């Protein structure tokens, strides 16, 4: 029997649902992780976030909470702040680290300062876009960054509001789509290459990268391609040459460390023709659905998924007070 299997049974509360645009994905993630943890012998409840949550957590005092909320409250640090207020240990990055990772421009800047490649970008709030004149602003963006471009909310997930723009005439509509999901747009040069996601886990012996997942789709890797089977083909591990796969893993580990992340994360990147990994963003609450990237990486690792999830739950249970760098 493995050391993880010999650890005591835990009472685990999974938080799933919420009121963000990613509610359905969160519910699916919660159900999948709950099934795995129950199969490993743990007592698991799945809870939504509502007015009864804090009272129930205070009364029942689970050994650990696993926030699987996607979108703003699940990833911007706020639900983790709430858990810290009531003194409940939880799985995942601290509130402080989550705030940094959730803000894509900040995360890109910090990872770039640590030596990673990331595409040149600008951020534009919707208010400034209106005040300075939309056409004037877009002309300046095109003059500076050229084509093609990626437009995305500066804070958000699941590719909601994200557009790949190859024609200047499509940029205005991409901005409209972006602003429907957030008040600040991040506009960056698009990098051509292979899209790869590398997950990192730390169950007490230091961060380690799981096998990378290569994403091949017949169009943009948007919300539909992420969560509805058929449009996307995944290769786990990637088809990258060993040296390029190692560089991808090194980038994910760098992002995990430099941003002060904890327990688990997933870094998304593009590997260009020269083999350089370009940092896109990092996720502190990666999806756990049947088509999500983190579980695929976990399945490819030399450890049963249920055992890995249980090890993460035990690690969260022993982390009483969140730390920040």
N, C-alpha and C positions, 0 to 999 in steps of 0.2 A: 504494500500500500504506500502511496506517495506521501510526502510530508504534508502537502496541501490537504489530502483526504483525511489525515489524522487530526487536523485542527478541529476545534469544537464547533458544534452547530451554532449558527448565528440567526438572530431575528433581524431581517433586512426589510426596510421600507423603500420601495422604488417609487420615485415621483415621476409621473408620466401624464401627458395631456397638456394642460395649460391653455392659454388663450391666444397663442401666437398663430401665425399662418402655418406653422409646422406641427399643429396639434395632432393630426392623424399619424404623421410619421413618429412622433413621440410616443403615442399610444402603442404603435406596432413595436417600437424599440423596447418599451417597457414589458410588453408581453413576452417577447423573445428572451430577454435577459432573465425574467422571472422563471420561465420554463427551465432554463439552464441551471439556475441556482437551486431550484427545487430538486432537480435531478441529482444535484451534488449533496442533497440532504439538508438544505437550509429552509427555515421558515420565512416565507416571502409574502409580503402584501404589496399591492400596487395601488397607489393613491394619486388622486388628482390634487391640484392646488386650489383650495377653496377656503372659506372662512373657518372651517373646522380643523384645518391642518395643524396649526401650532398647538391647539389644545390636545389633539390626538397624540402628537409627538411627545408633549410633556407628560401625558398620562401613561402612554404605553412604553416610552423610552426604548425604542429599538436599538439594537447594538450598533447599527450603521444605517445611514440613508444613502441611496444611490440616485442622484438627480439625473434623470434621462429626459429632461425637458429641453427641447430645441427652440431656437429663437431667442428673443431678447432676455426674458427673465431667467431662462435656463442656462444661458451662456454669458450674460453680461456681468455676472458676479452677484446679482441681487438675491437670488434664492440661496446662494451660499452664505451671503451676509446674514440672512434670516436664520439659517441653520446654526451659524456661529453664535448668534444672539441667544439662542435657547440651549446652546452647549451640546448639540447633537453631532457626533462625528459623521463624516460623509466621504464617499468615494469621489475622487477627482481633484482638480486644481482648486487652489484657494480662491477666495473672492477677489483678492488683489490680482493674482495672475490671470483670472478669467476676464477681468476688465481690460487688461492689456491685450489679450489674445482676441477678444471680441471686436476691438477697434482695429480694423485691417490696416489703415495707414500707419498707426503707431507700431503694430507688430511688424510690418514691412520695414519700417525705419530701423527698429532695433535689430532685426535679423540682418539687415544690410550692414549696419555698423559693426556687426560681429563677423563680417566677411563674406556673407552669402550674396548671391546674385538675385536681384529682384527687378522687375521691369520698371522703367521710369513712369511716374504717375503724378497726377494732380488730384486734389479733392475740392469739390465745389458744393457748398450748401445750396439748397433750393432757393433760399432767400436772396443770396448773392447772384444766383443765376437770373433771377427776375430783375433785381435792381440794376445790374450792370448791362442788361440786355442780352437775351438769349443768343441772337445771331452773332453779336460781337464776341461773346464768350466762346461759342463753338468755333468761330473762325480762329481765335487765338489757340484753342486746343489743337486744332488741325495743323496750324502752323508749327506748333511746338512738338507734338507727338506723332503727327503723320497718321498713316493707316497701315495695318488694321488696328483697331482698338477694342478693348474690353471695358464695358461700363457695368458697374455693380454698386449696390448699396455699400457704404463704408462699414456698416454693421448689419450682418444678416447671414443666413445660411440656406442650404438646400438649393442654391442657385436661383433663388427667387429674385426677380428683378435684374438678372444678369443677361447681358447681350454681347455677342461678338459682332462688331461693326466693321464691315469691309468696304462699304460704300458711304462716302461722306453724307449723302442724302438721307441715310438711315440714322444718323447720329441723334437728331432731335427726338425721334420716336424712342430711341434707346434711353434717352434721358427721362422721358415721360414714364417709361416702364420702370426705370430705377426709382424715381421719386414716388412711385406708388407703394414702395416698400420701405422707404427711409428718406430722411430729410437731407442726407449728405451723400453725394455720389463720389465714387472713386473711379477715375478714368485712367487706364494704364495702357501702355503699348502691349499689343498681343505678341506672345512668343510662340513661334511655330515649333512643334516637336511632339513628343510622346507625353501624354498626361499620366501621371503616376501619383499614387497616394501611399505614404509610408506611416504606419501607426507605431507608436512607442508605448511601452508599458514599463512600469516600475513597481514591483511587488516587494521591495525592500532591499534588493541587491543591486540597485542602480538602474538607470534607464537602459532599455535594450530595444532595438528596432525589430519589428515583426517583418516577415516577408512583404515586399512591396506589391502593390496591386496596379497593374497596367490597365488603362481604360481605353477601349476602342469603341467608338460610336459612329453612326452614320450621319450625325449632325451634332449640334451643341449638346454637351453633357448637362442638360437642364433638369428641372424637377421631374418631368415625365421620364426622362432617360435614367434617372437615379433610382426611382422607386417603382417603376412598372417594368416587369421582365420583358425581354425581347429586343429592345432597341440598342442595348449595350452589351458588348462582349468584354469579359474580364479575364486577365491572365495573371494567375497567382502561383508562383512568383512571376515577376515580370520577365519579358523576353530580352531585357537589357543584358549587355555584356557584363561579366562579373565586376569589372572596375567601375562601370557606370552605375550598377546597382548599389555598390558600396558608397559611391558619392551621394546617391539619393538617400541612403540610410544615414549618412553623416549629416546631411542637411536637416533631416527630421530630428536627429538627436541634438543638433545645435539649436534648433528652434525650441525644442522642449526645455533645454537648459537655460538659454538666454532669456526666455520669456517667463521663467520661474514656474513652469508647469509641473503637475504632480499626478502620479498614478497612471494616467493614460492620456494620449493625445493622438491626433492624426494631422499630418502635414501634407498639403496638396501642392504639387509642383509640376513644371514642364521640363522635360529633358530635351535640350535642343540637339541639332545634328552633330555638334562638337562634343556632346556628352556632358555639358554643363547643366546642373539642375537649377532651375529658376523658382524661387519661393513665390507661391501664390497667397496662401493663407494657412492658418492652423485652427484646428477645432478641439475644444476642450470637452465637448459632449457629442462625440461622433455618433452617427446613426447606427443602430443595432438591428435593423430590419433584415429580412431574408436577402435583400439585394445590397445591403450596405457594405462599405469597404472594410471597416474594422473587423467584423465577424469573418469576412473572407480571409483576411490576413491571419486572424487567430486560428482558423481552421488549418491554414497552411503551416503553422508553427508546430514545433515538436512538443505540443502539450494539448490535451483535450480542452475544448472551449469551456465546458462547464468548470473544469479545474482552474483555468485561467481567471474566469469571472469570480470564482470563489476566492482565489488568491487576492484579487483586487478588492473584494469586499472585506477580507480580513485586514488588508493593508489600510483601508479606509477606517476600519473600526479601531485601529491602534493609533490613528492620527487624531489626537484629541483637539489640538489647536492648530488652525491653519497657519502656515508660515508664508512669508512673502520675502522676495529678494530685495 
